[in-house]
Amino acid sequence: MQKRGCINTKSEASNEMVSVWLAGSRYFLKSGVQCANRRRLCFSRRRCIRLLRTSRSATHRYLKIFKELLSRLMEFYDVTVMNTYNKTSSNFLLHISLCEYASFCIATRMVRKSRQNSSVVESAIETSASENSFFKDCLEVVAKELAATRGADYHLVHCMALALARSGSVSYRPSILATLALALLNEVFPLQHVYDKILKFPEENRASLHDEIKDHLSSFLFKEAGAITAVFCNQYAHANEDSRSPVESLVWDYCQSVYSWHRQATLLLKGQGHYQLISDMEKIAESAFLMIVVFALGVTKHRLDTRIDQDTHLQISVKILVSLSCMEYFRRMRLPEYMDTIRAVIVSVQENESACATFIESMPSYHHLITYDGSSNQPEMEHPWSTDEVQTARVVFFMRVIPTCVDRLHASVFRNAVAPVMFLYMGHPNAKVARCAHSVFAAFVTSGKDLDQDERDLLKEQLVFYYIQRSLEGYPRITPFEGMASGVAALVRNLPAGSPSTFYCVSSLIQKATSLCNAVDDLEIDLWKSWEGELEPPKKVLDLLLRLLSLVDIQVLPHLMKLLAQLIVQLPSNGQNALLNQLYQQIADSDDVIRKPALVSWVQSLSYLCSQGTDRKRPELVGESASASTTGTISLNRISARL
């Protein structure tokens, strides 16, 4: 890419010379002299364009002079160009392809004409049909030049993009499609340029960069991003397969680059406290995301059909998913186009084992998530993964897609690529992120009915032990109860009857509930009556255990009833009464004719133990034995009568 500087890089004397030269040219053009001084005008044009090409960050005073100077130059240029065209148009087209500055003038003239006549419906250029066709042919010549140099002349790219966006319907040309792609990725959304400045010069003052970003956000080019994107997608819709593939690769690579470099740039800027700079930088990225979504939707409409083979269809679908995952952090609103794109590609991916594996293996690995590899200026170091919002957004995208294709995912792929990341993000401080990780576990435990069923069942058994350990060690501080409850319910429903993993799950939940209850003062009578405040976390675990009475298989049920009874009899009488009443209601509403008789007998026995077992309670409860015995007897009579 051409080096980008500003007109005041040499010295103050140089600035003064530039100002004097511009003022002189301006006066010369206002004098009304036309053809008599053609050679001087051409010289002024060359000097003006050369200076403009090296003045990306020029002051507003200079830019205003440039605007007026170019406007007068183009008036002269219109006359000479059209006179030449009327004589020998083909020779002129050949001539401008060889002229050093003709490309810039052609593009600038198109912008000026299109801006003057932007209200015209049928054509943005209110001229004769021959002139309209002529300048569009000229644009094609310029586009070929830009495509060959990959947009090295960024001022020319600016003019071309604006001219094409405002010139009405332009027939498809491969060079125009390539030029628009370069314009969008390099100039309209110049994130790579911003990241380069941040990461290559980490100690540099950020004020000038911030000013450059704010100027770009208010620029005419950025405000026309939607119109340029529309022309770009229209060109893509009419392109052939050979032209589409390179453009798609440019866009997908752009997404990967933005993800990688934005993570590094934001980490560096946050350390320096430049939060407003990050915010303005992300405004460009958010607009780039919208462009990516619109383009991806166009790809699904024009490429994912019966005309292409299945392998190409799957490759494109996977690339779209991976690219959207890279840009997920910048999705700040609900877009119908976004959901339509996801639905269009996920249907084919979730039905193919190879495509599923390819997509999942593109997810950042566990080592990559916890280790910051940095840029060339920064060493590898431990990475605060839970605070990396860009990375987290991408991982969450994967975890939302995985449940839709987990049935087609081989057990070994899940073990190596998904499980480590899943367990890591179960400990994420954001409850929504952690719930996504629990949903992945629940989806895997529920999956099955494939060729590797034995291997999958074995992996399920193995993962349950660490899942329960990981979930309970973070509860209630980190682990969201809803996520853990969904995982537990899934495993007790889908593991084989009498599974050791289910026994371990029940025992661990009982231990956790016991430890949480023991941490609460038994003398807080109001708390034990309502199970609120400090007792809310253990109450949720107990509710889950009571729910498991109707979910676990018959082989595990006696073990659960025994441990649950041991826990309940150790609670203060107010807590016992609340749980016994809840048990009564749950059993009364049950229509399970196999479990209900056993549960009725169990609750009756438990009620009796609660009423008679005050002498076996903890020492601090002995002083309340009289009142507890009376309350227990009343509770026993009430519950027995109801049963």
MARDOLUM-815882 format. One record per residue: x, y, z of N, C-alpha, C in turn. Coordinates in steps of 0.2 Angstrom, whole numbers, plus 5000, padded with zeros to 4 digits. Example, Ala and Ser with C-alpha at 12.3 -4.5 7.8 and 13.67 -1.06 7.14 Angstrom:
// MARDOLUM-815882
506649725039506249785039506649845039;506449895035506849955036506450005039;
//
This chain:
// MARDOLUM-815882
500449945000500050005000500450065000;500250114996500650174996500750215003;501350235004501450265011501050325011;500750335017500250395018500550445023;500650505021500950555025500550615025;500850675026500450735026500950785023;500650845021501050895017501450935021;501450925028501950965032502450925035;502650875031503150825034503850855034;504050895029504750915028504950975032;504651035031504751085035504251145035;504351195039503851245039503951285032;504551295030504651325023504351295018;504351225018503951185013503251205013;502951205019502251225020502051295017;502551345018502451405015502451405008;502851365005502951364997502351334994;502051284998501451254996500851294996;500851335001500251385002500351434996;500951464995501051514990500851484983;501051424982500951394975500151384974;499851364979499151354979498751414977;498951474981498651534980498751564973;499351554971499451574964499051544959;499051474959498651434955497951454955;497651464961496951484962496851554958;497251604959497251664956497251664948;497751614946497751604939497151574936;496851534939496251504936495651544937;495651594942495051634942495151694937;495651704934495751754929495351744922;495151684921494751674915495151654910;495751644910496151614905496051544903;495951524897495751454895496251424891;496051424885496451384880497151414879;497151484879497851514878498351494882;498251474888498751454893498651374895;498551334890498351264891498951234894;499551244892500151204894500251224902;500151294903500151304910499651274915;499051274912498551234916498651164917;498951134912499151064912499651054918;500151104918500651094923500351104930;499851154930499551164937499151104939;498851074934498451004936498950954938;499550944935499950894937500250904944;500450974945500650994952500150984957;499551004956499050994961498850924963;498850874958498750804959499250774962;499850794960500450764964500450774971;500350844973500250864980499750834983;499150824980498550794983498750714985;499050684981499250614982499650604988;500050654990500450644996500250685002;499550695002499250745007498650715010;498650655012498050615015497850655021;498350685025498150715032498150795031;498050815025498150895024497650925028;497850995030497351035034496751055030;496251075034495651095030495751155026;496151195028496251255023496551235016;497051185017497351165010496751125006;496451085010495951045006495351085003;495151145006494751185003494951214996;495651234997495951264991496051214985;496151144987496151094983495551084979;494951084983494351074980494151124975;494351194976494151244971494651234965;495251224967495751214961495551164956;495351104959495151044955494551064951;494051094955493451114951493551154945;493951204945494151244940494551204934;494951164937495351124932494951074928;494451044932493950994928493551034923;493351094925492951134920493351134913;493951154914494451154908494451084905;494551034909494650974907494050944903;493450964906492850934902492850954895;493051024894493051044887493551014883;494151004885494650974881494550894880;494250864885494150794885493550774880;493050814880492450804876492650824869;493050874868493250884861493650834858;494050804862494450754860494050694858;493550674863493150614862492750624856;492450684855492050684849492450674842;493050684842493450674837493650594836;494050574841494250504841494250474848;493650444849493550414856494050354857;494150314853494550254854495250274855;495550324851496150344852496250374859;495750414861495750444868495850394873;495350344873495450294878496150264879;496450254873497050224873497550274876;497450334875497850384877497850394885;497250394888497150404895497450344899;497550284896497850224899498550234900;498850284896499550294896499750354900;499250404900499350464903499450464911;499950494914500150494921499550514925;499150564924498650594928497950594925;497850564919497250564916496750524920;496950464923496550424927496150464933;496650504936496350534942495850594940;495950624934495550674932494850644929;494850584926494250554924493850534930;494150504935493750484941493450544944;493850604945493650664948493050694945;493150694938492650724934491950684935;491950624935491350584937491050594943;491450604948491250624955490850694955;491150734951490850804951490250804947;490250774942489650764938489050734942;489250674945488750634948488450674954;488850714957488650754963488150804961;488350834955487850894953487150864951;487150804949486550774946486350714950;486450704956486250644960485550634960;485150684959484350684960484050644954;484450644948484150614942484050534943;483550514941483350444943483750394938;483650404931483850354927484550364926;484950414927485650414926485850474931;486450454934486750504939487150564935;487250554928487550594924487150624919;486950694920486450724916486750754910;486950704905487350724899487050684894;487350694888487150654882487350584883;486950544880487050464881487750454879;488050484873488750464871489250484876;489150544880489550564885489550514891;488950494893488850454898489250384897;489150354891489450294889490150304889;490450364887491150374886491450374893;491150404898491550414904491450344908;490950304907490950244910491450194907;491650204900492150164897492850184900;492850254901493450274904493550254911;493050244915493050214922493350144922;493150104917493350044916494150034915;494350084911495050084910495450104916;495150144920495550164926495450104931;494850074931494750014936495349964934;495449954928495949904926496649914929;496749984929497450004931497449994939;496950014942496950004949496949924951;496549884948496549814949497249784948;497649814943498249784942498749804947;498649864950499149884956498849874963;498249844963497949824969497749884973;497549944970497350004973497950044976;498550044973499050074976498950154977;498550184972498450254972497750264976;497850274982497250274986496750334985;497050394983496650444981496150434975;496550394970496150374964495650324966;495750284971495250234973494650264976;494750324980494250364983493750384977;494050414973493650444967493250394963;493650344962493250284958492650264962;492750244969492250224973491650274973;491750334974491250384974490950394967;491350384962491050394955490550334953;490750274955490350214954489750214958;489850234964489250234969488650284966;488850334963488450394961488250394953;488550344949488450354942487950304939;487450294944486850254941487050174940;486750144935486850074934487450074929;487950034932488550024928488649944927;488649934920488649864919489249824922;489249764923489749724926490449724922;490949734926491649724923492049694929;492449644927492849614932493349664936;493549714932494049764935493649814940;493049824938492649864943492449834949;492349764949492149724955492749724959;493349714956493949714960494149774963;494049834960494149894962493749914968;493149894967492649914973492849874979;493049814978493249774984493849804987;494349824984494949854986494749924990;494249954987494050024990493750014996;493249964997492949955003493349925009;493849875007494249845012494849895014;495049935010495649975011495550045013;495050075010494950145010494250165014;493750135012493150145016493150125023;493450065024493550035031494250025032;494650075033495450065033495650045039;495449985042495649965048496349935048;496549905043497249885043497749935044;497549995040498050055041498050075048;497450075052497450105059497850055063;497749985062498049935066498849945065;499049955059499749955058500050015062;499750075062499950125066500050115073;499550075076499450065083500050015085;500049965081500549905083501249915081;501349945076502049955074502450015078;502050055080502250115084501950115091;502050065096501650065102501750125107;502250155106502350215111502250275108;501950285102501850345098501250385101;501250445101500650485103500050475099;499450455102498950435098498450495096;498650555098498150615096498050615089;498650615085498550625078498150565074;498250505077497950445074497150455076;497050475082496350485084495950545079;496350595078496050645074495950625067;496450575064496350545058495750505057;495650465063495050425063494350465063;494350515067493750565067493650595061;494150615057494150645051493850595046;494050535046493750485042493050465043;492850465049492150455051491650505048;491950565048491550625045491650635038;492050595035492150605028491650585023;491650615017491050595012491150525010;491750495010491850425008491550375013;491650395019491350345024490650345024;490350405023489650415023489250385017;489650375012489450345006489550265006;489750235012489950165012489350125010;488750145012488150105010488050095003;488050154999487950164992488550124988;489150124991489750094988489650014989;489349994995489249924996488749894991;488149934990487649914986487949904978;488349954976488549944969489049884969;489449874974489849814975489449744974;488949744978488549684978488149674972;487949724968487649724962488149694957;488749724957489349694952489449624954;489449604960489549534962488949484959;488349514960487849474957487849454950;488149494946488249484939488849454937;489349444941489949424940489949344938;490449324935490549254933490949224939;490949154939491249114945492049134945;492349144940493049154940493249224944;492749274943492849334946492649334953;492149294955491849294962492349274967;492649214965493149184970493649224973;494049264969494549304972494249364976;493749384974493349444978493149414985;492849354985492649314991493249304996;493849284993494449274997494649335000;494649394996494849454999494449475005;493749465005493349485010493449435016;493449375015493549325021494249335024;494749345020495449365023495349425027;495049475025494949535029494649525036;494149485036493849465042494349435047;494749385045495249355049495749405051;495949455047496449505049496149555054;495449575053495149625058495149585065;494949525065494849495072495549485075;496049465072496749455074497049525077;497049575072497349635074496949685079;496249675079495849715083495949695090;496049625091496149605098496849635101;497349635097498049655099497949735100;497649765096497649845096497249865102;496649835103496249855109496649835116;496949785116497349765122497849815124;498249835118498749885119498449955121;497849975118497550045119497250045126;496949985128496649985135497249995140;497749965139498349975144498550045144;498450085139498650155138498150205140;497550175141496950215143496650255137;496650235131496350265126495750235124;495250245128494550215127494150245122;494250315121493850345116494150335109;494750325109495050305102494750235100;494750185105494450125104493750125101;493350165105492650175103492550205096;492950255094492950285087493150235082;493650195084493950145079493450085078;493050075083492550015082491950045078;491850105078491350135074491450115066;492050115064492250095057492150015057;492349985062492249905062491549885062;491149925065490449905065490149915058;490349965055490049975048490349925043;490949905045491249855040490849785041;490649775048490249715049489649715045;489249775044488649775040488849755033;489349785031489549775024489649695023;490049665028490149595027489549555027;489049575031488449535032488049535025;487949595022487649605016487949565010;488649575010489049535005488949455006;488949435012488849365013488149335011;487649385013486949365010486949355003;487349404999487349394992487649334990;488149314993488549254992488049194992;487649194998487249134999486749134993;486449194991485949194985486249174979;486849194977487049184970487549124970;487849094975488349044975488048974977;487648984983487448914986486748894983;486848864977486248834973486548774970;486048744966486248684963486748684957;486948744955487348744950488148724952;488248734958488948714960488948644964;489548614964489548544967489548554974;489448494978489348494985489948514989;490548494987491148514990491248594990;491148624984491148694984490648734988;490048704988489548724992489648725000;489948675002490148665009490748715011;491248715006491748765008491548835009;491148855004490948925005490548935011;490048885013489648895019490148895025;490648855026491048855031491448925032;491648945026492049015026491649065028;490949065026490549115029490449115036;490349055039490249045046490849075050;491449055047492049075051492149145050;492049175045492149245044491649285048;491049265049490549295053490749285061;491049235062491249225069491849275071;492249295066492749345067492549415068;491949425065491649495065491049495071;490949445074490449435079490449495084;491049515086491049565092490749635089;490749645083490549705080489749705079;489449655080488749645079488349675085;488149745084487849775089487049785089;486749755084486049755082485749695079;485149685079484849625076484749645069;484949605065484949615057484549555054;484049565051483749505047484149475042;484649515039485049485034485549445037;485749455044486249415047485949345049;485349345051484949285053484849245046;484649275041484549245034485149205032;485749245033486349215031486549155035;486449155041486649105046486249045044;485549055043485148995041485348965035;485549005030485648975023486248935023;486748945027487348905027487348855032;487048865038487048815043486648745041;486148755037485848695035486248645031;486748665027487148625024487748595028;487948635032488548625037488348565042;487748575045487548525050487348455048;487348455041487148385038487748345036;488348375036488948345034489548345039;489748285040490248275046490848315044;491148305038491748345037491748415037;491148445035491048515036491048535043;490648495047490648515054491348515057;491748465056492348455059492848515056;492748535050493148595048492948655051;492348665052492148725056492348725063;492248675066492448675073493148675074;493548645070494348655071494548725069;494148765066494348835065494248875072;493948845077493848885083494548895086;494648945090495248955093495448905098;496048875099496148825103496248845110;496248795115496248815122496948855123;497448825120498148865121498148935118;497848945113497749005110497349055114;496849025117496349075121496749095127;497149055130497449075137498149115136;498449105130499049135129499049185124;499349245125499349305120499949295116;499949285110500549285106500849345104;500349405104500649465103500849485096;501049545095501349565088502149555089;502449575083503149565083503549615088;503149665091503449705096503349685103;502949625104502749605111502849535112;503149515117503249445118502649405120;502649335120502149295122502049295129;501449295132501349305139500649275141;500549265147499849245149499349295147;498749275145498249315142497649315147;497449375149496749375153496149365148;496049295147495549275142494849305144;494749305150494049325152493849395150;494349435150494249505148494349525141;494549475137494549485130493949485126;493549535125492849535123492849515116;493349535112493349515105493349435104;493849405108493949335107493349305110;493049325116492449295119491849295114;491749355111491149355106491249305101;491849285098491949235093491849165096;492049155102491949085105491249075106;490849125108490149125110489749105103;490049135098489749115091489749045090;490349015091490448945090490048905094;489948925101489548885105488848885104;488648935100487948935098487748895092;488248885088488248845082488348775084;488748755088488948685090488348645091;487848665095487248625097486848605091;486948645085486548625079486848575075;487548555076487848505072488248455076;488048455083488448405087488348335085;487748325083487648255081488048225075;488348275071488748255066489448265068;489648275074490348295076490548225079;491148205077491448145079491648155086;491648105090491848115098492548135099;493048115094493748135095493748215094;493348235089493448305088493148345094;492648325097492348355102492848355108;493148295109493648295115494248345114;494448345108495048385107494948455106;494448475102494348545100493848585105;493348545107492748585110492748575117;492948515120492848505127493348555131;493948565130494348615133494148685133;493848705128493648775127492948775131;492548725131491948725134492048735142;492448695145492548695152492948765154;493348785150493648855151493148905152;492648915147492148965147491548955152;491548895155491048885161491248925166;491948945167492148985172492149065170;491849085165491849155163491449195167;491649255169491249295174490549315171;490549315165489849335162489449285162;488849285165488349225166488149205159;487949255154487749235148488249185144;488849205144489449165141489449095144;489449095151489449035154488848985153;488249015152487748975150487748945143;488148985139488248955132488648895133;489148895137489648835138489248775141;488748785146488348735148487848705143;487648745139487148725133487548675129;488248695127488548645123488648575126;488748575133488848515137488148475136;487648515138486948475137486848455130;487048485125486848465118487248405117;487948395119488348345118488048275122;487848285128487648235132486948205129;486548245126485948225123486048195116;486648215113486748185106486848115106;486848085100487048015099486747985093;486647915093486347875087486847885081;487447875082487847875076488347815076;488847815072489247755071489747745077;489947805080490447805086490047805092;489547775093489047775099489447755105;489847705105490247675110490747725113;491047755108491647805110491247865113;490747885110490347945112490047935119;489847875121489547865127490147865132;490647835131491247835135491447905137;491547945131491748015132491248055137;490548035136490048075140490248055148;490347995149490447965156491048005159;491548015155492248045157492148115158;491748155154491648225154491148245160;490748195162490248215168490648235174;491148195176491548205182491848275182;492148295177492448355177491948415176;491348395173490848445172490548465179;490448415183490148425190490648465194;491248445194491748475198491848545196;491848555189491948625187491348675189;490748645188490148685189490148705197;490148655201490048665208490648705211;491248705209491748745212491648815211;491248835205491148905204490448925206;490048885210489448905212489448925219;489048975221488649025217488949085214;489649095215489949155213490049165206;490149115202490249115195489749075191;489649015193489248965189488548985189;488249005183487549015183487048955185;486648955189486248905191485848875185;485548915181485148895176485548845171;486148865170486648825165486748765168;486948765175487148695178486548655178;485948685180485348635180485148605174;485248645168485148615162485648555160;486248565162486748515161486648445165;486448455172486348405176485648365173;485148405172484548365169484748325163;485148355159485348325152485648255154;486148255158486548195160486148145163;485748165168485348105171484848075167;484648115162484148085157484448045152;485048055150485348025144485947975146;486147975151486647925153486347855154;486747805153486447735154486147725162;485647685163485447675169485947645174;485947675180486447655185487147675183;487247725179487947755177488247775184;488947765184489347785190489347865190;489347895184489347965183488747995186;488147965186487547995189487547985196;487847935199487947925206488447985209;488947995205489448045207489048115207;488648125202488348195201487848205207;487448155209487048155215487348175221;487948135222488348135229488648205229;488848235223489248295223488748355225;488148345222487548405223487348405231;487348345234487148335241487748375245;488348355243488848385247488848465246;488748485240488748555239488148595243;487548565243487048585247487148585254;487448535257487648535264488148585266;488648595262489148645264488848715263;488348725259488048795258487648805264;487248755266486748765272487148775278;487748735279488148745285488448815286;488448845281488748915281488248965283;487648945284487148995287486948985294;486949035298486749035305486048995306;486048945310485448915311484948955315;485149005318484749045323484349095319;484449105312484149155308483449115306;482949115310482349085309481949105303;481949175302481549195296481949175290;482549175290482849145283482649075282;482649035287482548965286481748955284;481349005286480648995284480549015277;480949065274480849085267481349065263;481949035265482449015261482649075256;482749135259482949185255483649215257;483949265254484549295256485149245255;485449225261486049185261485849115259;485149095260484949025259484649015251;484749065248484449065241484949015237;485549015237485948975233485848895235;485848885242485748815243485048785242;484548835242483848815240483848795233;484148835229484148815222484448745221;484948725224485248665223484748605226;484448625232483948575234483348565230;483148625227482648615222482848575216;483448575214483648535209483648465211;483848445217483848385220483148355220;482748395222482048375222481748355215;481948395211481748385204482048315201;482648305203482948245201482648175203;482148185209481848125211481348095205;481148145201480748115195481148105189;481748115189482148115183482648055183;482948045189483447985189483147925188;483547875185483347805184483147775191;482847715191482647685197483247655201;483747645197484347615201484647665205;484647735203484947785206484447815212;483847805211483347835215483447825222;483547765224483647745232484247785235;484747785231485347825233485247895234;484847925229484647995230484248015236;483747965237483247975243483647965249;484047925250484447915256484847975258;485248005253485648065254485248125255;484748125252484348185253483948185260;483748125262483448125269483948145274;484648115273485148135278485248215278;485248245273485348315273484748355276;484148335274483548365277483448365285;483648305287483548295295484048335298;484548355295485048395299484948475299;484348495295484248565294483848585300;483748645302483348675307482648655305;482148655310481448635309481148675304;481248745304480948785299481148765292;481748755291481948735284481648665283;481648615287481348555286480648555284;480248595287479548605286479448635279;479848685277479748705270479848655265;480448615266480548565261480048505261;479848485267479348435267478648455264;478448515265477848545261477948545253;478548565251478748565244478748485241;479048445245479048375243478248345243;477848365247477148345247476848365241;476948425239476648455233476848425227;477548415227477748385221477548315220;477548275225477348205225476548195223;476148245226475448245225475248255217;475748305214475548325207475848265202;476248225205476548175201476048125198;476148095192475748045189476147985187;476747985190477247925189476947865194;476647815191476347765196476947715198;477447715195478047675197478347705203;478547775203478947805208478547825214;477847845213477447875218477347835224;477247775224477147735230477847735234;478447725231479047735235479147795238;478947855234479147915237478647935242;478047915242477547925248477747895254;478047835254478247795259478847835262;479347855257479947895259479747955263;479347995261479148055264478848045271;478447995271478147985278478747965283;479147925281479747905285480147965287;480248005282480648065283480348115287;479648125287479348165292479348145299;479348075300479448055306480148065309;480648055305481348065307481448135309;481148185305481248255307480848275313;480348245315479948255321480348225327;480648175326480948135332481748145332;482048175327482748175327483148235330;482848275334483148335337483748315341;483748265344484348245348484948225344;484848215338485448195334485648255330;485348315331485548375327486248405330;486448455327487048485329486948515336;487548525340487448545346487148615347;487248655342486848725343486148725343;485848665340485148655340484848625346;485248605351484948565357484448615361;484648675361484348725365483648735363;483448715356482848725353482448665353;482648615357482348545356481548545357;481348585362480648575364480248605359;480448665357480048695351480048665345;480648635343480748595337480348535337;480248495343479848435344479148455343;478948505346478248525345478048535338;478448575335478348595328478448535323;478848495325478948435321478348385321;478048375327477448335328476848365324;476848435324476248465320476348455313;477048455311477148445304477048375302;477248325306477148255305476348245304;475948265308475248255308474948285302;475148345300474848385294475048345288;475748325287475948295281475648225280;475648185286475348125285474648125283;474248175286473548175284473448195277;473848235274473848255267474048195263;474548155265474748095261474248045261;
//
